[in-house]
């Protein structure tokens, strides 16, 4: 299946796009690539709560995370 590429700096560019994209990927079983996560923020990249959400959904969905 083809990956859906998501620009994490879109719109507000906050962590909600990360959580929403991961949840929808888990529900639809469609793989995603998240890029530029929180890019325009003062401290870009994943915060601990985003990593926790990724790890939880990885276990629930038996997903491969890189």
HTML snippet that shows the backbone in 3Dmol.js (N, CA, C, O; Angstrom):
<script src="https://3Dmol.org/build/3Dmol-min.js"></script>
<div id="view" style="width:600px;height:400px;position:relative"></div>
<script>
const pdb = `
ATOM      1  N   UNK A   1       0.850  -1.172   0.000  1.00  0.00           N
ATOM      2  CA  UNK A   1       0.000   0.000   0.000  1.00  0.00           C
ATOM      3  C   UNK A   1       0.900   1.241   0.000  1.00  0.00           C
ATOM      4  O   UNK A   1       1.953   1.260   0.637  1.00  0.00           O
ATOM      5  N   UNK A   2       0.473   2.248  -0.709  1.00  0.00           N
ATOM      6  CA  UNK A   2       1.247   3.487  -0.821  1.00  0.00           C
ATOM      7  C   UNK A   2       1.117   4.336   0.445  1.00  0.00           C
ATOM      8  O   UNK A   2       0.043   4.431   1.039  1.00  0.00           O
ATOM      9  N   UNK A   3       2.223   4.944   0.839  1.00  0.00           N
ATOM     10  CA  UNK A   3       2.234   5.816   2.005  1.00  0.00           C
ATOM     11  C   UNK A   3       1.546   7.140   1.694  1.00  0.00           C
ATOM     12  O   UNK A   3       1.652   7.664   0.585  1.00  0.00           O
ATOM     13  N   UNK A   4       0.845   7.667   2.683  1.00  0.00           N
ATOM     14  CA  UNK A   4       0.276   9.005   2.603  1.00  0.00           C
ATOM     15  C   UNK A   4       1.258   9.934   3.297  1.00  0.00           C
ATOM     16  O   UNK A   4       1.521   9.775   4.489  1.00  0.00           O
ATOM     17  N   UNK A   5       1.804  10.903   2.567  1.00  0.00           N
ATOM     18  CA  UNK A   5       2.784  11.831   3.124  1.00  0.00           C
ATOM     19  C   UNK A   5       2.049  13.032   3.714  1.00  0.00           C
ATOM     20  O   UNK A   5       1.231  13.660   3.042  1.00  0.00           O
ATOM     21  N   UNK A   6       2.346  13.343   4.966  1.00  0.00           N
ATOM     22  CA  UNK A   6       1.681  14.436   5.671  1.00  0.00           C
ATOM     23  C   UNK A   6       2.717  15.453   6.121  1.00  0.00           C
ATOM     24  O   UNK A   6       3.724  15.109   6.740  1.00  0.00           O
ATOM     25  N   UNK A   7       2.450  16.710   5.799  1.00  0.00           N
ATOM     26  CA  UNK A   7       3.319  17.819   6.182  1.00  0.00           C
ATOM     27  C   UNK A   7       2.895  18.303   7.566  1.00  0.00           C
ATOM     28  O   UNK A   7       1.842  18.922   7.716  1.00  0.00           O
ATOM     29  N   UNK A   8       3.711  18.023   8.568  1.00  0.00           N
ATOM     30  CA  UNK A   8       3.390  18.370   9.948  1.00  0.00           C
ATOM     31  C   UNK A   8       3.453  19.851  10.261  1.00  0.00           C
ATOM     32  O   UNK A   8       3.107  20.266  11.367  1.00  0.00           O
ATOM     33  N   UNK A   9       3.893  20.658   9.295  1.00  0.00           N
ATOM     34  CA  UNK A   9       3.939  22.107   9.524  1.00  0.00           C
ATOM     35  C   UNK A   9       2.688  22.793   8.985  1.00  0.00           C
ATOM     36  O   UNK A   9       2.568  24.015   9.078  1.00  0.00           O
ATOM     37  N   UNK A  10       1.754  22.024   8.424  1.00  0.00           N
ATOM     38  CA  UNK A  10       0.538  22.574   7.828  1.00  0.00           C
ATOM     39  C   UNK A  10      -0.349  23.200   8.900  1.00  0.00           C
ATOM     40  O   UNK A  10      -0.430  22.707  10.025  1.00  0.00           O
ATOM     41  N   UNK A  11      -1.012  24.297   8.532  1.00  0.00           N
ATOM     42  CA  UNK A  11      -1.942  24.961   9.448  1.00  0.00           C
ATOM     43  C   UNK A  11      -1.231  25.473  10.684  1.00  0.00           C
ATOM     44  O   UNK A  11      -0.205  26.147  10.590  1.00  0.00           O
ATOM     45  N   UNK A  12      -1.775  25.153  11.826  1.00  0.00           N
ATOM     46  CA  UNK A  12      -1.186  25.568  13.096  1.00  0.00           C
ATOM     47  C   UNK A  12       0.184  24.916  13.292  1.00  0.00           C
ATOM     48  O   UNK A  12       1.064  25.479  13.943  1.00  0.00           O
ATOM     49  N   UNK A  13       0.349  23.724  12.720  1.00  0.00           N
ATOM     50  CA  UNK A  13       1.633  23.036  12.807  1.00  0.00           C
ATOM     51  C   UNK A  13       1.966  22.531  14.193  1.00  0.00           C
ATOM     52  O   UNK A  13       3.137  22.433  14.560  1.00  0.00           O
ATOM     53  N   UNK A  14       0.934  22.207  14.967  1.00  0.00           N
ATOM     54  CA  UNK A  14       1.148  21.720  16.325  1.00  0.00           C
ATOM     55  C   UNK A  14       1.057  20.208  16.411  1.00  0.00           C
ATOM     56  O   UNK A  14       1.025  19.513  15.395  1.00  0.00           O
ATOM     57  N   UNK A  15       1.017  19.717  17.618  1.00  0.00           N
ATOM     58  CA  UNK A  15       0.996  18.281  17.852  1.00  0.00           C
ATOM     59  C   UNK A  15      -0.313  17.605  17.495  1.00  0.00           C
ATOM     60  O   UNK A  15      -0.349  16.386  17.331  1.00  0.00           O
ATOM     61  N   UNK A  16      -1.395  18.373  17.370  1.00  0.00           N
ATOM     62  CA  UNK A  16      -2.685  17.752  17.057  1.00  0.00           C
ATOM     63  C   UNK A  16      -2.655  17.058  15.708  1.00  0.00           C
ATOM     64  O   UNK A  16      -3.287  16.014  15.546  1.00  0.00           O
ATOM     65  N   UNK A  17      -1.943  17.602  14.743  1.00  0.00           N
ATOM     66  CA  UNK A  17      -1.866  16.957  13.431  1.00  0.00           C
ATOM     67  C   UNK A  17      -1.165  15.603  13.549  1.00  0.00           C
ATOM     68  O   UNK A  17      -1.492  14.668  12.819  1.00  0.00           O
ATOM     69  N   UNK A  18      -0.213  15.499  14.459  1.00  0.00           N
ATOM     70  CA  UNK A  18       0.478  14.224  14.695  1.00  0.00           C
ATOM     71  C   UNK A  18      -0.508  13.207  15.261  1.00  0.00           C
ATOM     72  O   UNK A  18      -0.610  12.092  14.749  1.00  0.00           O
ATOM     73  N   UNK A  19      -1.227  13.579  16.303  1.00  0.00           N
ATOM     74  CA  UNK A  19      -2.168  12.656  16.943  1.00  0.00           C
ATOM     75  C   UNK A  19      -3.295  12.258  16.003  1.00  0.00           C
ATOM     76  O   UNK A  19      -3.678  11.088  15.959  1.00  0.00           O
ATOM     77  N   UNK A  20      -3.829  13.207  15.255  1.00  0.00           N
ATOM     78  CA  UNK A  20      -4.919  12.913  14.327  1.00  0.00           C
ATOM     79  C   UNK A  20      -4.452  12.005  13.197  1.00  0.00           C
ATOM     80  O   UNK A  20      -5.127  11.031  12.864  1.00  0.00           O
ATOM     81  N   UNK A  21      -3.302  12.319  12.606  1.00  0.00           N
ATOM     82  CA  UNK A  21      -2.772  11.502  11.506  1.00  0.00           C
ATOM     83  C   UNK A  21      -2.508  10.073  11.966  1.00  0.00           C
ATOM     84  O   UNK A  21      -2.829   9.121  11.253  1.00  0.00           O
ATOM     85  N   UNK A  22      -1.930   9.919  13.140  1.00  0.00           N
ATOM     86  CA  UNK A  22      -1.647   8.583  13.662  1.00  0.00           C
ATOM     87  C   UNK A  22      -2.926   7.790  13.911  1.00  0.00           C
ATOM     88  O   UNK A  22      -3.011   6.609  13.574  1.00  0.00           O
ATOM     89  N   UNK A  23      -3.911   8.447  14.501  1.00  0.00           N
ATOM     90  CA  UNK A  23      -5.177   7.777  14.787  1.00  0.00           C
ATOM     91  C   UNK A  23      -5.869   7.338  13.507  1.00  0.00           C
ATOM     92  O   UNK A  23      -6.337   6.203  13.413  1.00  0.00           O
ATOM     93  N   UNK A  24      -5.939   8.225  12.520  1.00  0.00           N
ATOM     94  CA  UNK A  24      -6.582   7.868  11.251  1.00  0.00           C
ATOM     95  C   UNK A  24      -5.818   6.765  10.529  1.00  0.00           C
ATOM     96  O   UNK A  24      -6.428   5.899   9.902  1.00  0.00           O
ATOM     97  N   UNK A  25      -4.504   6.788  10.611  1.00  0.00           N
ATOM     98  CA  UNK A  25      -3.700   5.734  10.007  1.00  0.00           C
ATOM     99  C   UNK A  25      -4.005   4.389  10.664  1.00  0.00           C
ATOM    100  O   UNK A  25      -4.121   3.368   9.987  1.00  0.00           O
ATOM    101  N   UNK A  26      -4.129   4.402  11.966  1.00  0.00           N
ATOM    102  CA  UNK A  26      -4.432   3.183  12.711  1.00  0.00           C
ATOM    103  C   UNK A  26      -5.815   2.639  12.342  1.00  0.00           C
ATOM    104  O   UNK A  26      -5.979   1.435  12.147  1.00  0.00           O
ATOM    105  N   UNK A  27      -6.792   3.516  12.249  1.00  0.00           N
ATOM    106  CA  UNK A  27      -8.165   3.110  11.933  1.00  0.00           C
ATOM    107  C   UNK A  27      -8.286   2.603  10.500  1.00  0.00           C
ATOM    108  O   UNK A  27      -8.922   1.578  10.253  1.00  0.00           O
ATOM    109  N   UNK A  28      -7.676   3.319   9.558  1.00  0.00           N
ATOM    110  CA  UNK A  28      -7.810   2.968   8.136  1.00  0.00           C
ATOM    111  C   UNK A  28      -6.777   1.957   7.673  1.00  0.00           C
ATOM    112  O   UNK A  28      -6.890   1.407   6.578  1.00  0.00           O
ATOM    113  N   UNK A  29      -5.764   1.708   8.508  1.00  0.00           N
ATOM    114  CA  UNK A  29      -4.663   0.796   8.175  1.00  0.00           C
ATOM    115  C   UNK A  29      -3.855   1.296   6.985  1.00  0.00           C
ATOM    116  O   UNK A  29      -3.248   0.506   6.262  1.00  0.00           O
ATOM    117  N   UNK A  30      -3.850   2.599   6.787  1.00  0.00           N
ATOM    118  CA  UNK A  30      -3.075   3.211   5.699  1.00  0.00           C
ATOM    119  C   UNK A  30      -1.784   3.766   6.278  1.00  0.00           C
ATOM    120  O   UNK A  30      -1.816   4.554   7.223  1.00  0.00           O
ATOM    121  N   UNK A  31      -0.646   3.360   5.719  1.00  0.00           N
ATOM    122  CA  UNK A  31       0.629   3.853   6.243  1.00  0.00           C
ATOM    123  C   UNK A  31       0.839   5.334   5.936  1.00  0.00           C
ATOM    124  O   UNK A  31       0.398   5.836   4.902  1.00  0.00           O
ATOM    125  N   UNK A  32       1.513   6.020   6.845  1.00  0.00           N
ATOM    126  CA  UNK A  32       1.769   7.449   6.666  1.00  0.00           C
ATOM    127  C   UNK A  32       3.246   7.765   6.881  1.00  0.00           C
ATOM    128  O   UNK A  32       3.979   7.024   7.536  1.00  0.00           O
ATOM    129  N   UNK A  33       3.646   8.878   6.314  1.00  0.00           N
ATOM    130  CA  UNK A  33       4.952   9.470   6.578  1.00  0.00           C
ATOM    131  C   UNK A  33       4.673  10.879   7.075  1.00  0.00           C
ATOM    132  O   UNK A  33       4.073  11.686   6.365  1.00  0.00           O
ATOM    133  N   UNK A  34       5.106  11.174   8.286  1.00  0.00           N
ATOM    134  CA  UNK A  34       4.943  12.515   8.855  1.00  0.00           C
ATOM    135  C   UNK A  34       6.266  13.255   8.730  1.00  0.00           C
ATOM    136  O   UNK A  34       7.302  12.779   9.193  1.00  0.00           O
ATOM    137  N   UNK A  35       6.220  14.412   8.104  1.00  0.00           N
ATOM    138  CA  UNK A  35       7.422  15.221   7.920  1.00  0.00           C
ATOM    139  C   UNK A  35       7.212  16.602   8.527  1.00  0.00           C
ATOM    140  O   UNK A  35       6.077  17.048   8.699  1.00  0.00           O
ATOM    141  N   UNK A  36       8.293  17.263   8.844  1.00  0.00           N
ATOM    142  CA  UNK A  36       8.276  18.650   9.328  1.00  0.00           C
ATOM    143  C   UNK A  36       7.372  18.820  10.553  1.00  0.00           C
ATOM    144  O   UNK A  36       6.600  19.775  10.636  1.00  0.00           O
ATOM    145  N   UNK A  37       7.477  17.900  11.484  1.00  0.00           N
ATOM    146  CA  UNK A  37       6.620  17.925  12.663  1.00  0.00           C
ATOM    147  C   UNK A  37       6.930  19.153  13.515  1.00  0.00           C
ATOM    148  O   UNK A  37       8.052  19.330  13.989  1.00  0.00           O
ATOM    149  N   UNK A  38       5.927  19.985  13.697  1.00  0.00           N
ATOM    150  CA  UNK A  38       6.038  21.209  14.502  1.00  0.00           C
ATOM    151  C   UNK A  38       7.189  22.082  14.020  1.00  0.00           C
ATOM    152  O   UNK A  38       7.852  22.730  14.831  1.00  0.00           O
ATOM    153  N   UNK A  39       7.433  22.110  12.733  1.00  0.00           N
ATOM    154  CA  UNK A  39       8.584  22.798  12.151  1.00  0.00           C
ATOM    155  C   UNK A  39       8.633  24.290  12.470  1.00  0.00           C
ATOM    156  O   UNK A  39       9.711  24.830  12.719  1.00  0.00           O
ATOM    157  N   UNK A  40       7.504  24.950  12.467  1.00  0.00           N
ATOM    158  CA  UNK A  40       7.485  26.402  12.670  1.00  0.00           C
ATOM    159  C   UNK A  40       7.360  26.806  14.138  1.00  0.00           C
ATOM    160  O   UNK A  40       7.162  27.981  14.447  1.00  0.00           O
ATOM    161  N   UNK A  41       7.474  25.850  15.024  1.00  0.00           N
ATOM    162  CA  UNK A  41       7.371  26.129  16.452  1.00  0.00           C
ATOM    163  C   UNK A  41       8.721  26.560  17.012  1.00  0.00           C
ATOM    164  O   UNK A  41       9.766  26.324  16.405  1.00  0.00           O
ATOM    165  N   UNK A  42       8.680  27.196  18.177  1.00  0.00           N
ATOM    166  CA  UNK A  42       9.914  27.638  18.828  1.00  0.00           C
ATOM    167  C   UNK A  42      10.852  26.451  19.084  1.00  0.00           C
ATOM    168  O   UNK A  42      12.060  26.548  18.870  1.00  0.00           O
ATOM    169  N   UNK A  43      10.287  25.347  19.538  1.00  0.00           N
ATOM    170  CA  UNK A  43      11.042  24.106  19.754  1.00  0.00           C
ATOM    171  C   UNK A  43      10.442  23.026  18.861  1.00  0.00           C
ATOM    172  O   UNK A  43       9.565  22.283  19.300  1.00  0.00           O
ATOM    173  N   UNK A  44      10.906  22.926  17.598  1.00  0.00           N
ATOM    174  CA  UNK A  44      10.314  21.984  16.651  1.00  0.00           C
ATOM    175  C   UNK A  44      10.579  20.522  17.023  1.00  0.00           C
ATOM    176  O   UNK A  44      11.418  20.212  17.868  1.00  0.00           O
ATOM    177  N   UNK A  45       9.844  19.656  16.370  1.00  0.00           N
ATOM    178  CA  UNK A  45      10.028  18.217  16.565  1.00  0.00           C
ATOM    179  C   UNK A  45       9.060  17.644  17.579  1.00  0.00           C
ATOM    180  O   UNK A  45       8.204  18.342  18.123  1.00  0.00           O
ATOM    181  N   UNK A  46       9.220  16.359  17.818  1.00  0.00           N
ATOM    182  CA  UNK A  46       8.338  15.657  18.743  1.00  0.00           C
ATOM    183  C   UNK A  46       8.613  16.058  20.187  1.00  0.00           C
ATOM    184  O   UNK A  46       9.761  16.225  20.601  1.00  0.00           O
ATOM    185  N   UNK A  47       7.547  16.205  20.925  1.00  0.00           N
ATOM    186  CA  UNK A  47       7.648  16.422  22.368  1.00  0.00           C
ATOM    187  C   UNK A  47       7.349  15.064  23.018  1.00  0.00           C
ATOM    188  O   UNK A  47       6.847  14.162  22.347  1.00  0.00           O
ATOM    189  N   UNK A  48       7.645  14.909  24.294  1.00  0.00           N
ATOM    190  CA  UNK A  48       7.430  13.611  24.951  1.00  0.00           C
ATOM    191  C   UNK A  48       6.007  13.063  24.802  1.00  0.00           C
ATOM    192  O   UNK A  48       5.829  11.859  24.619  1.00  0.00           O
ATOM    193  N   UNK A  49       4.999  13.928  24.878  1.00  0.00           N
ATOM    194  CA  UNK A  49       3.620  13.445  24.764  1.00  0.00           C
ATOM    195  C   UNK A  49       3.305  12.914  23.365  1.00  0.00           C
ATOM    196  O   UNK A  49       2.482  12.010  23.221  1.00  0.00           O
ATOM    197  N   UNK A  50       3.950  13.465  22.335  1.00  0.00           N
ATOM    198  CA  UNK A  50       3.738  12.966  20.977  1.00  0.00           C
ATOM    199  C   UNK A  50       4.375  11.587  20.823  1.00  0.00           C
ATOM    200  O   UNK A  50       3.792  10.691  20.213  1.00  0.00           O
ATOM    201  N   UNK A  51       5.561  11.428  21.373  1.00  0.00           N
ATOM    202  CA  UNK A  51       6.245  10.139  21.319  1.00  0.00           C
ATOM    203  C   UNK A  51       5.450   9.077  22.077  1.00  0.00           C
ATOM    204  O   UNK A  51       5.383   7.926  21.647  1.00  0.00           O
ATOM    205  N   UNK A  52       4.856   9.458  23.189  1.00  0.00           N
ATOM    206  CA  UNK A  52       4.020   8.522  23.945  1.00  0.00           C
ATOM    207  C   UNK A  52       2.826   8.077  23.113  1.00  0.00           C
ATOM    208  O   UNK A  52       2.506   6.889  23.083  1.00  0.00           O
ATOM    209  N   UNK A  53       2.162   9.009  22.439  1.00  0.00           N
ATOM    210  CA  UNK A  53       1.027   8.662  21.573  1.00  0.00           C
ATOM    211  C   UNK A  53       1.466   7.712  20.464  1.00  0.00           C
ATOM    212  O   UNK A  53       0.756   6.759  20.144  1.00  0.00           O
ATOM    213  N   UNK A  54       2.628   7.968  19.880  1.00  0.00           N
ATOM    214  CA  UNK A  54       3.148   7.099  18.817  1.00  0.00           C
ATOM    215  C   UNK A  54       3.376   5.689  19.350  1.00  0.00           C
ATOM    216  O   UNK A  54       2.981   4.715  18.710  1.00  0.00           O
ATOM    217  N   UNK A  55       4.003   5.574  20.503  1.00  0.00           N
ATOM    218  CA  UNK A  55       4.301   4.261  21.070  1.00  0.00           C
ATOM    219  C   UNK A  55       3.031   3.490  21.425  1.00  0.00           C
ATOM    220  O   UNK A  55       2.958   2.280  21.209  1.00  0.00           O
ATOM    221  N   UNK A  56       2.035   4.181  21.967  1.00  0.00           N
ATOM    222  CA  UNK A  56       0.768   3.530  22.315  1.00  0.00           C
ATOM    223  C   UNK A  56       0.073   3.011  21.063  1.00  0.00           C
ATOM    224  O   UNK A  56      -0.351   1.857  21.016  1.00  0.00           O
ATOM    225  N   UNK A  57      -0.043   3.867  20.044  1.00  0.00           N
ATOM    226  CA  UNK A  57      -0.716   3.442  18.815  1.00  0.00           C
ATOM    227  C   UNK A  57       0.093   2.384  18.071  1.00  0.00           C
ATOM    228  O   UNK A  57      -0.481   1.543  17.380  1.00  0.00           O
ATOM    229  N   UNK A  58       1.401   2.415  18.203  1.00  0.00           N
ATOM    230  CA  UNK A  58       2.240   1.383  17.591  1.00  0.00           C
ATOM    231  C   UNK A  58       1.867   0.013  18.158  1.00  0.00           C
ATOM    232  O   UNK A  58       1.749  -0.960  17.414  1.00  0.00           O
ATOM    233  N   UNK A  59       1.684  -0.056  19.462  1.00  0.00           N
ATOM    234  CA  UNK A  59       1.315  -1.324  20.101  1.00  0.00           C
ATOM    235  C   UNK A  59      -0.108  -1.738  19.741  1.00  0.00           C
ATOM    236  O   UNK A  59      -0.359  -2.905  19.440  1.00  0.00           O
ATOM    237  N   UNK A  60      -1.030  -0.793  19.770  1.00  0.00           N
ATOM    238  CA  UNK A  60      -2.433  -1.097  19.472  1.00  0.00           C
ATOM    239  C   UNK A  60      -2.597  -1.606  18.048  1.00  0.00           C
ATOM    240  O   UNK A  60      -3.333  -2.561  17.802  1.00  0.00           O
ATOM    241  N   UNK A  61      -1.905  -0.958  17.111  1.00  0.00           N
ATOM    242  CA  UNK A  61      -2.088  -1.263  15.684  1.00  0.00           C
ATOM    243  C   UNK A  61      -1.027  -2.208  15.129  1.00  0.00           C
ATOM    244  O   UNK A  61      -1.058  -2.549  13.946  1.00  0.00           O
ATOM    245  N   UNK A  62      -0.091  -2.633  15.972  1.00  0.00           N
ATOM    246  CA  UNK A  62       1.009  -3.476  15.512  1.00  0.00           C
ATOM    247  C   UNK A  62       1.726  -2.809  14.340  1.00  0.00           C
ATOM    248  O   UNK A  62       1.980  -3.437  13.312  1.00  0.00           O
ATOM    249  N   UNK A  63       2.044  -1.539  14.510  1.00  0.00           N
ATOM    250  CA  UNK A  63       2.618  -0.723  13.436  1.00  0.00           C
ATOM    251  C   UNK A  63       4.141  -0.743  13.465  1.00  0.00           C
ATOM    252  O   UNK A  63       4.763  -1.006  14.494  1.00  0.00           O
ATOM    253  N   UNK A  64       4.714  -0.461  12.317  1.00  0.00           N
ATOM    254  CA  UNK A  64       6.161  -0.291  12.200  1.00  0.00           C
ATOM    255  C   UNK A  64       6.438   1.208  12.281  1.00  0.00           C
ATOM    256  O   UNK A  64       5.858   1.992  11.530  1.00  0.00           O
ATOM    257  N   UNK A  65       7.314   1.596  13.181  1.00  0.00           N
ATOM    258  CA  UNK A  65       7.637   3.012  13.375  1.00  0.00           C
ATOM    259  C   UNK A  65       9.133   3.195  13.209  1.00  0.00           C
ATOM    260  O   UNK A  65       9.935   2.452  13.775  1.00  0.00           O
ATOM    261  N   UNK A  66       9.492   4.192  12.427  1.00  0.00           N
ATOM    262  CA  UNK A  66      10.913   4.502  12.221  1.00  0.00           C
ATOM    263  C   UNK A  66      11.178   5.940  12.571  1.00  0.00           C
ATOM    264  O   UNK A  66      12.315   6.402  12.466  1.00  0.00           O
TER     265      UNK A  66
END
`;
const viewer = $3Dmol.createViewer("view");
viewer.addModel(pdb, "pdb");
viewer.setStyle({}, {cartoon: {color: "spectrum"}});
viewer.zoomTo();
viewer.render();
</script>
